[in-house]
Structures are given as structure tokens and as C-alpha cells.
Amino acid sequence: PAHKVQARQADLRGDWHELADVKADVAIALDVVEHFEDHDAFVEKLKARLRPGGTAAIKVPAQASLYGAMDKASGHWRRYDAADLQALFERHGFRTRALRPMNPVGAWGYRLKKDRQTNYSKTFSPTKLKLVNAAIPVLSLFDLVPGLDGLSLVGVFDLPS
């Protein structure tokens, strides 16, 4: 419901004073955490903006071994393996509710392009990008195949009540 959702603009590189009065039920950070050198400080600030029992839904680039020039060009400090992302949140008092890979097909393509000094989407021509986007409903079926590493990790982490 609209009365339950608030959008706030904040400079997350700062002290988060724009969010000082926030005690949210859920915080969503999609492709954000990897942009912070001190990801522990980021998670601690996120935790401070959640109420007890709150939830953080996170998406980060996966497979630390894929880290390369493309990540650096995108402003990433790191990529995450599942155990690393889980440990990051658990050392700040979160419990892991769910953690799974996403987009294994994209990970295969990323291996071929990871040394380019641009972001991943810009490595596709506009026509190829349209084709990839059209194929996403089919490609997402690979997310359901156990044992495949994805280009991203999605985690849901809860604070104790």
C-alpha cells in the first residue's frame, strides 16, 4: 500500500543524515553494496535504519573469481561468493533467510568480456541488448537449475526481533 512505502533520496556515500528518522521494515539494495570499499560500514548503516525484525533484500555481483577490469570500470570494489555475502551480514547480527545465484547465462558471457574497461551492458550492441532483454524470461529458467553459479547473488537477511 502507498501509505506503507516511502522513497527517500540520500547520498549513501555520506553519513545518511537524510535517513536519520527511518526505521524501516524492509530495505532493498540492488547492486549497491559492491560500490563501498568498507562494506561493513554500509551494512551497519543499513542495519541502523531497520526496525528489530526488519529485512534487508540485497543483490550483488557474484563470483569473486570473475572480478576484473569491467568491475573496476563499474566502480566495484569486489564481487561476492555466497559464503562471503552471508558472513558479511551475519557478523552484523542478521540471519540469512535466503541466498541464491541469479543469471548463470550472464555469468558465462561475463567470463568472455570481464577484461573490458566498461560496464557489462555497454558490451552489447543495441540490437543484441534488445535480443538479450527479450530472451530474459527464457534465460531466467536457468536460475532454477541447482549448482549453476550466477552473475549475481540475491540475499534476504533478517534482523532478530
ABEGO torsion letter per residue (X at the ends): XAAABBBBBBBAABAGAAAAABBBABBBBBGAAAABABAAAAAAAAAAABBBGBBBBBBBBBGAAABBAAAAAAGBABBBBAAAAAAAAAAAGBBBABBBBBGAAAAAAAAAAAABBBBAAAABBAAAAAAAAAAAAAAAAAAABBGBBBABBBBBBBBBX
